[in-house]
Amino acid sequence: MISEADIELVVSRFYARIRRDDLLGPVFAIRINADQWDRHEKHIVDFWSSIFLKTGRFKGNPMLKHLTLSGLTPTHFRRWLDLFSNTAEEALSEDKARAFGEMAERIAQSLQMGLAFHYDKMGEADHAFQEVSALRSRQR
């Protein structure tokens, strides 16, 4: 259903928006220099291609990357999801955009749960992902 061209289109448009976004732009700018965006986008195309097309091209640890970002909050994830979903909706057919959006939701939830688990395990009683920790506790 989703093609490599679809993935490249969404990733390219999405990161153009990220760079201009007041909330997320600075978070990405901490880790990605202006001359590194092409390489980062190719890496993320590999990520989505591995998910949707089972190419196995992605090599990396998204959880570890997010753990090293200071000040990350659920607000950042909500903004990321909004931008991502809006980009997919504008670039793709309804079915393809829905598939991207649903997968992005799962990824964001998984990352937030992983962050909450990490902070809980480290004994940090007051962290930004408390609401996720509480939700995880109720699900057990």
Disulfide bonds with the S-S distance in Angstrom:
none
